[in-house]
Amino acid sequence: MTQSNVGTTRIEQDALGSMELESGISYGIQTARAVQNFSISGKTIADVPYLVASIIDVKQAAAVANERIGVLAPEISLGVQWATRQARQRIDAGTFPVDVYHGGGGTSANMNVNEVLAHLANAWLSKADKQAIVHPNDHVNLGQSTNDVIPSAMKIATFMHLGELEASLVHVVRVLSDKEAEFEGVVKLGRTCLQDALPVTLGQQFSGYRSAVERQIDELRRVQRLCLELPLGATAVGTQFGTSRGYVTAVYESLEAITGIPFRKEPNFFDGLQNADVWLSISSVLKAIASVLNKLSSDLRLMSSGPRAGLAEIELPAVQPGSSIMPGKVNPVIPEMIMQVYFRVLGNDLVVARACEGELDLNVWESVIIASISESITLLAESSLLLADRCVLGIKVNVERCLQNARESLAMSTVVAALHGYKTASAVAREAASRQATIEQVVVESGLMTERDAQQYLDPALLTEPHRFHEVFASPKGREIAHLSRDEGRE
């Protein structure tokens, strides 16, 4: 790249020709070409969390490493390092205007950063009366290729970004745990296939939600560790051509000093450039997180349905009116938002799956991979906080309705089956259904149990506590009831 100034504009040249650029912009001709070619989404590389900052970190580490091994002049290295510090303070679409959807395996993104850093470094060196001139390719990109810089920066950025999602999910777990404790004694009807089942406590139900999120945090941490291995130093096709002796060791030492994170080289650089299956693993975990939050949100919608003609077991916080025509209607808008995030994450996962296919010596679909991964992380991190704070935190319970549903359920005939056998229990359930009676009423009226025994054995709360029902059903009284029923031929 060469340039000359003409008034308020400057002319830059590259392998394809020349272009007139405004003097005030800090990027160069290759970035300008990318803006002409790819501006389609309205979202630039500056909008992808941590991506540009991570490329800048790589450039700073490379400058330090190349100076250390003696292939980059100290003045130029100093200029590049100064420029990296300045560039981090202004990561915006004006400085980094390359669209997230661009071809060339990320060359435009890499050159955008190279050109900005060279421009800033030259301006600083000029003011300091230094004679050195920093070139975006010869100096800023020394010992590197787009092919190793971009996938390395993607992993660095994703490592940082996943940390935000982890913090959000840890907060979700805290809120769910508090609700689990609050609802410990709330007995309600369990449901399978959307039909009545045995009783549970609402606390037990929330323990399932909490445990699922905790498991996803463990999985997230696992794939986050995959981001610690970088192909930095592989250069164009994995041969390390263009690097100098000692560079690879020095650049990883410098990168750790800059980021405070122990990044390390991938065991096989050719694998690191050819294959993108690590992103399949990361995207899969994001999809699983979204699925867990979707399940929780769907359940909250069902349990809060009504309030008069639905389940109405819980009441979600009213955060906004629910209808432009029906006064008093309040919708479960936060859970519905989460469910839409789930749909989007599913779509992003499919994009990543296709983009990870690649071919030959480089996966060139990295732009859409990082765009999709980062969008999913952002959506999950932000939406999960809203779910916790604007929905779960304020849930109230209709305790009486929950207990009534549990007591009146025909599923309580399971207790009769445990004591008197399945055939007798089926007859009891049929009679209760035909008469709109409870199981307790039928067993007392038929003489299967005394009223006192029925109150004890058909207590919904009893069935939610394994240590209690094991003790009660194995007691002499429990064995006596079961023995009498067999003697009377009810089995």
PEUR-V700827 format. One record per pair of residues at least 12 apart in sequence whose C-alpha atoms are under 7 Angstrom apart, sorted by the first residue. I is the first residue (numbers start at 1). J is the second residue. D is the distance in whole Angstrom. If there is no record, write none. Layout:
# PEUR-V700827
{{I;J;D} {I;J;D}}
This chain:
# PEUR-V700827
{{1;13;5} {1;14;5} {2;14;7} {8;22;6} {8;23;5} {9;21;5} {9;22;4} {9;23;5} {10;22;6} {10;23;5} {12;29;6} {13;29;7} {26;95;6} {26;116;5} {26;119;6} {27;95;7} {27;112;6} {27;115;5} {27;116;5} {27;119;7} {28;115;6} {30;108;7} {30;111;7} {31;98;7} {31;108;6} {31;111;7} {31;112;5} {34;98;6} {34;108;6} {35;97;7} {35;98;6} {38;99;6} {38;101;7} {38;102;6} {39;99;5} {40;99;7} {41;99;7} {43;99;6} {43;100;6} {44;93;6} {44;97;6} {44;98;5} {44;99;4} {44;100;5} {45;96;7} {45;97;7} {45;98;6} {45;99;6} {45;100;5} {46;91;6} {46;92;5} {46;93;6} {46;96;6} {48;371;7} {48;374;6} {49;157;7} {49;161;7} {49;374;7} {50;157;5} {51;153;6} {51;154;6} {51;157;5} {53;88;6} {54;153;5} {54;156;6} {54;157;6} {55;149;7} {55;153;5} {56;84;6} {56;113;7} {57;255;7} {58;255;7} {59;140;6} {60;80;7} {60;81;5} {60;84;6} {61;251;5} {61;254;5} {61;255;5} {62;251;6} {63;77;5} {63;80;7} {63;81;7} {63;140;7} {64;77;7} {64;254;7} {65;247;6} {65;250;5} {65;251;5} {65;254;6} {66;247;6} {69;246;6} {69;247;7} {75;132;7} {76;132;6} {76;134;6} {79;121;5} {79;124;7} {79;125;6} {80;117;6} {80;118;7} {80;121;5} {80;140;7} {82;121;7} {83;117;5} {83;120;5} {83;121;5} {84;117;6} {96;112;6} {100;367;6} {100;371;6} {101;367;6} {101;368;6} {102;367;7} {104;364;6} {105;364;4} {105;365;6} {105;366;6} {106;146;6} {106;150;6} {106;366;7} {106;367;6} {107;146;5} {110;146;6} {110;150;7} {114;136;5} {114;137;7} {114;140;6} {114;141;7} {115;136;5} {118;134;5} {118;135;6} {118;136;5} {118;140;7} {121;134;7} {122;134;6} {143;242;5} {143;243;4} {143;244;7} {144;233;7} {144;235;5} {144;242;7} {145;235;5} {145;236;5} {147;235;6} {147;236;5} {147;273;7} {148;231;6} {148;232;5} {148;233;7} {148;234;6} {148;235;5} {148;236;7} {149;232;6} {152;230;5} {152;231;6} {152;232;6} {154;370;7} {155;227;5} {156;227;7} {159;224;6} {159;227;6} {162;224;7} {162;377;7} {164;381;7} {165;377;6} {165;380;7} {165;381;5} {166;217;6} {168;381;6} {168;384;6} {168;385;6} {169;213;7} {169;217;7} {169;384;7} {172;384;7} {172;385;7} {172;388;5} {173;210;6} {173;213;7} {173;214;7} {175;388;6} {175;393;6} {176;206;7} {176;210;6} {177;210;6} {180;203;4} {180;204;7} {180;206;5} {180;207;6} {181;203;6} {183;202;5} {183;203;4} {184;201;6} {184;202;7} {184;203;4} {184;204;7} {185;201;6} {186;201;5} {186;202;6} {186;203;7} {186;399;6} {187;199;7} {187;200;6} {187;201;4} {187;202;6} {187;402;6} {187;403;6} {187;461;6} {188;200;6} {188;201;6} {188;202;6} {188;402;4} {188;403;5} {188;405;7} {188;406;5} {189;402;7} {189;405;6} {189;406;4} {196;409;6} {196;411;6} {197;411;5} {198;411;6} {198;412;7} {199;406;6} {199;460;6} {199;463;7} {199;464;6} {200;464;5} {201;464;7} {209;296;7} {212;292;7} {213;292;7} {216;289;6} {219;285;7} {220;285;6} {223;281;7} {223;282;6} {228;263;5} {228;264;6} {229;263;6} {229;264;5} {229;265;5} {229;266;5} {230;263;7} {230;264;6} {230;265;5} {230;266;5} {231;265;6} {231;266;6} {231;269;6} {231;272;5} {231;273;7} {232;265;7} {233;248;6} {234;269;5} {237;270;7} {237;273;7} {237;361;6} {238;269;5} {238;270;5} {238;273;7} {252;264;6} {273;361;7} {273;362;5} {273;363;7} {274;360;6} {274;361;5} {274;362;4} {274;363;6} {275;363;7} {276;356;5} {276;363;7} {277;356;6} {280;352;7} {280;353;6} {283;349;6} {283;373;6} {284;349;7} {286;376;7} {287;345;6} {287;346;6} {287;349;7} {290;342;5} {290;345;7} {290;380;7} {291;342;6} {293;338;7} {294;338;6} {294;339;5} {294;342;6} {297;335;4} {297;338;7} {297;339;7} {298;335;7} {301;332;6} {301;335;7} {304;316;7} {313;397;6} {313;398;5} {313;401;6} {313;402;6} {314;395;7} {314;396;6} {314;397;4} {314;398;6} {315;395;6} {315;396;5} {315;397;6} {316;391;6} {316;394;7} {316;395;5} {316;396;7} {317;391;6} {317;394;5} {317;395;6} {318;330;6} {334;387;6} {334;391;7} {335;387;7} {338;383;6} {341;379;7} {345;376;5} {348;372;5} {348;376;7} {352;369;5} {352;372;7} {355;369;6} {406;460;6} {407;460;6} {408;438;5} {410;429;6} {410;439;6} {412;439;6} {412;458;7} {413;425;6} {413;429;6} {413;439;6} {415;458;7} {419;481;7} {419;482;5} {420;482;6} {420;485;6} {420;490;7} {420;491;6} {421;491;5} {423;491;6} {424;490;6} {424;491;6} {428;442;7} {440;454;6} {440;458;7}}
